[in-house]
Amino acid sequence: MKLFLDTADIAEIRELAATGLVDGVTTNPSLAAKTGRDYGESLKEICSIVSGSVSAEVIGNDLDTMLKEGRAAMKIAPNIYVKVPSTWDGMKACRTLTDEGARVNVTLCFSPIQR
């Protein structure tokens, strides 16, 4: 079993990571916004706390924006996984980013209107 936290709350991540039970974190811009912190800065700090994977969701809906955001996320830390939506452009972004060496996970199935 692996335990992944779904949060951007740094205090919560620190507390639970100290138990040695946390394998990674998955987060997104809306979770970071709830903390009042910048998403990129939150990702940097989370990556410094957790040695396992940190899934960082892209915000953009179109391929070019997803690629730009995914490439930027890849540079934050070696344990970043770029999280893209399960849309046609998300699948294309997954393929391109994977070809470029990114670790990618695909999340959620919905139409662009639902996003």
N, C-alpha and C positions, 0 to 999 in steps of 0.2 A: 504494500500500500504506500502511496505517496500523498503528502498533504501539501496542497497549494492554497495560499491565501488569496482571496479576491477582494483587494482593498488598495488604497493609496495612503492609508493612515500610518504614518511613519512610527508613531509610538506603539501602535498595535503590532506592527511588523517587528520592531525591535524586541518587544516583550515575548512574542511567540517564537521568534528566531532563536532567542536565548535558550529555549527549551531543547533545541537540537532536533525538533520534530518537523521543521518546515523544509520542504523540498523546493519550493519556488513560490512565486507571486504572479498573479495575473491581475492586470489593472487596465484602466482606460481613462480617457479624459474626463468623463463625468464623475468618476470616483475621485480623481485629483481635484476637480473643481469643488467638491464637497469639503475638501480640506482647506480650501482657499490658497493653495499653492500652485505654482507653475508646473505644468505637466512634465516638461523636460527636466526640470530640477528635481521633481519628485522621483522620476525614473533613475536619475543619477544616484540619488541617496538610497533608493531601494536596492539598486545593484551593488552598492557598497556594503549593505547589510546582509544580503542574501547571496550565497555563492551559487545556488541553483538557478534555474531558469526564471527569467522575468519577462512575461509576455506584455508587450507594449502595443496597444491597439492604434492603428492609424485612424485619422479623423476624416480624411477625404473620401469622396464617393467615386471619383473618377480615377482611371488608371494612372495618369501622370502625377496626380497629387499623392496617391498611395505610394507610388515609387519614390517620390521625393521624400515623403515622411518616413517610409521604411528605410531608405538609405541613411537618413539622418539618425534614426533610432539605432541602426546597426553600429554606428560610431560611438554610441554612449558607453557601452561596455560589452565584453565578450559573452556575457550570459544573457543578452537580450534576444528574445524571440519576437519577431514582428508578427503582430496579430492583424489579419485582414478579414474582411467580411466575405461570406459565401455568396458573392455576386459574380457576374461574368468578369467585371473588371478586377474584382478581388482574386479570382482564379488566375487571371493573366498576371496580376502583380505577384502572386505566389510563385508562379513559374519563373518569372524574371528575377525576383529577389533570391529565390533558391539557386538559380543558375549563377548568381553573383556571390554566393556563399552565405547568404542569410539563412538563419533557422526561422522557419515560418510556421505559424499555426493558423488554421482557418476556423473562424468562429461564426456562429449564428447562420441561419438560413432565413432570409427575408427578401422582400422586394425593395428596390431603392426608395419607393414611396414610404415604406415603413421605417426606414432609417431616419 
